[in-house]
Amino acid sequence: MPKLSMTRRNFATGAAVTAAAALISPADVLAQSSTQSQTQQPPKADTPLAKKAEAALAKLGKQSRAEVEMKVSEIFRKYGDRLSEEQKTDILRIMAEGQPPLDTMRAYLLQNGDQPATVLQLYREAKTEARGKK
């Protein structure tokens, strides 16, 4: 079994990173991501696709809308230079229309020991009967 060696330098580096992470509050991170999402939103056009995207966003609550904006800003950060304006608007629409089912699923409470609603049952007898008739 390999022996892990922890040096004082590795420990100090890990402690410094942990302390710095503790100082950054989640509110700062959310505020920073919301300003990024505002700058990376596609320009609003008068196309039917843009109207569908705006209608889908209007149906969402404040928290759901913020989640959609974070997802969209991450996609634009990674792939924004490769996407056209129409594709950016379509991504916004798809993400906004897909959020209500996610909210519904998250509202359903499950415990770790809950059993599945359906169980896979294999019918091997049907296959053997079909072979016997041939």
N, C-alpha and C positions, 0 to 999 in steps of 0.2 A: 504494500500500500504506500503510495507516495506521501511523503511528509510535507505538509504545507508550512512554509516559513513566512512569518510575518515580521517584517523589519520595522524599526521605529519610523523610518521614512514613509513606508506604505501606510502605517497606522495614522501618521500625522496628516498625510494627504487625504485619506478617507474621512478623518475627523473634520478637516477643513471643508471638504465638499458637503458633508452632512450639515455642518453648521451654516454654510451659505444657503443650502436648500431650505433650512428651517427659517431663515430670515426672510425669504421671499414668500409673501403672502399669496394665497389663491386669488384674492381680489385683484392684485397687481397683474397676475397672469391673465385673468379674464378680461381686464380692461385693455391689456396689450393685444389680446387676440381679437377683441371687438374693434379696436382701431385698425388692425390689419385687415379684418373682414370688410370694413367700410371702404378701404382703399382698393381692395381687390374685387369688389362686386362688379359684375358686368354692367355696362351702361344700359339704362332702360330705354328700350326702343318701343315703337308703337306696332310691333309685329304681334300676330296672334299668339306666338310662343311666349313672348314676354308678358302678355296679358294673362296667359294661363299660369305662368310662374308667379306673378303678383297675386292672383286669386288664390293659389295654393298657399302662399305665405301668409295671406290675410286670415286664413282659417286657423292658423296655428296660435297657440298661446305664447307668452313671453319666453318661457323656458325652452319650449320646443323650437321656437324661432331662433333662439341663441344657439342651440345645438346644431340646427341646420346651417346657420351661418359659419359656425366653426368647422363643420365638415366641408362645406363649399370652399372656405378660405384655404383649408389644407390641400384640397384638390387643385385649386388654382395656384397655390404655392409650388406644388410639384410639377404640374403639367400646364400651367397657364400660358406659357410661351408657345405651346404647341396647339392650343385650342383657338378656334375662331370665336367671334362674339356670339354667333348663333349656338355653338356648342356649349359655351359658358352659360347661356340662358337656359338651354335644355338641361344641363346638369343641375342648375338651381331648381328648375321645375321638378325634375325627378326626385331630388332629395327632399323637397318640400312635400310632394305627394306621398312619399314613402314614410314620412315621420308619424302620421296618425296611427298606422298599424303598430309601429314600434312602441308608441306611448300606451296603446291598449295592451300589448304583450307585457310591458313592464309593470302595468297596474295589477296583473294577475299574480297573486302571491303563491310561491311554491316553497316548500321546505325541502331539506336535503333528502329526507326519507320518503317523499311522495312517489308513489308508483305511477308508471305511465298509464294513459287512458286506454291505449290499445297495446296488445301484445302480438308479436309476430308468431303465427302458427303455421307450420309447414304441413301440407297434406301429402304425405308420401303414399298413402293408400291409393289415392286417385291415380298416381302414376303407375303403380303396380297393376291395378285393374285394367288400365289402358293397354299395358303390355300384354296382359293375358288374353285380351280379346283379339289381338292381331294374329 
